[in-house]
Amino acid sequence: MALARAVISGFVKRDPQVTTTQNNMDLKIASFPVTVDDNSDDVLRVVAFGSLADSVGNSVKSGNKVVVEGINMVKKHVKPN
């Protein structure tokens, strides 16, 4: 897995999904897809944690233009033979 700092500007494709972990920490997690172009099929998944997840869940809606700064995690997917 590679890590890199990223700044993304784009459009929210779907309202954020906010969940809470089931362990003792009760950590809130918000996840939502962002596209660079409103008509693009290329989607980047954005995840926020804790109090930021609460803010995202309350204020971010589908179609909003957002600017996101954070760590870009790239996972390599390998198809099984």
N, C-alpha and C positions, 0 to 999 in steps of 0.2 A: 504494500500500500504506500502510495506517495502522498506527501502533505505539502501544500503550498498556500500562501496567503492569496486571497482573491477578493475582488470587488465586483459585484454583479449588479447590473441595472436592467430591469425587465418588468414583465407583467405577471401577476399572480394568476395561474390557470384555474385554481380551485380553492375554495375557502380552506383555511388551515384546519388540520385535525389536531386537537389538543387531547392528550392522554396523560394519565398519572401512573407512575411506576407502582408495582404491587408490593415492593419491599418496604422496609421501615423508613426509607428516606422520603417517600411521597413526592418525588421529583416530577414536576410537570414538563412535558415535552410537546412542542408544536412542530408540525411538519407540513410543508406546502410546496407545490411545484412552481417554478419560475421559468419563463421563456424570455429570451433576449428580444425576440420579435413577436408581436401580438399574434401573428399568423403562423408561427413556426411550430414544428413538431419536436424540435430539440428542447428537451426539458431538463432543468437542473433541480434537484431536490434540496430544499433548504430546511434545516432543523435548528430550532431554538430551545434552550433549556431554562428552567427556573422561572424567575420573575419576568424575564424577557418572553418566555412562552406565554405567560398570562397576557402581556401587552399585545403580542402578536394575535392571540385568539380573540381579543376584544376589538382590535382596530384594523387588522388586515382582512380584506375581502377579495373575492375573485374579481379580476379585472383591474385591481389597483396597480399603479406603477410603484415599484419599490427599488431601493438601493440597499444591497446587503453586503456587509464586509465580514470576513471571517476566514476560517481555514477550509481550503478545498481538499477533500479527501477523494482520491481516485482509486477505485478498486478494479482490479483486473479480473474479468470474468472468463473462465475457461469452460468450454462446452465439454461434457463428458463424452468419451468415445463410444 
